Amino acid sequence: MAEVHLPSLELQLLGGPDNNDENRDIVTADYTSKRLAVSLGNGAGKFQSPVIFDLADHPQGGVAVGDFNGDGKPDVAVSVAGRKVAIFLNTTQ
């Protein structure tokens, strides 16, 4: 079994099919490191190593997955300091 290290401390977890393969994935936002991590699930209860995205500000408690630009692909939104939202658009095929 492979071990996946996700960012530590204050996390927001959200399970959902984030890359259109119907497997559950994990999205975490880490307040301390100001990073977003996406770990894709393999459908058998295991996850790939996370892909890390840097945030300009500290996350403030919310992570959401939805199609925010109307292209039919799930995107990720994170609430950040200063009453702002960082949106990461899904650019996969």
C-alpha positions, 0 to 999 in steps of 0.5 A: 500500500502506498502512503500519501502525505497530505498537507497537515494542520487545518484542512478542509476535505471534500470527496468528489469526482474531480477529474470526470472518472467517477472515482472519489478524490480528495481536495485539501486546503492548508492554512499554514502552507497556503496550499491546495492539494488534490489527490486523485482516487483510484477507485479501490480506496487508495489515492495518488500523491497530491498535486500541489497548488500555491494560494496567494492568501491563507484559506479561510474555511471553504473548499467547493467543487463545481463547474464554475465556467460552464465547460462541463468539467469540475473546478475547485474554489477556495475561500481565502483571506480578504473575503476573496475566492480563488478558483482553479479551473479544470484544464484536463481533457 
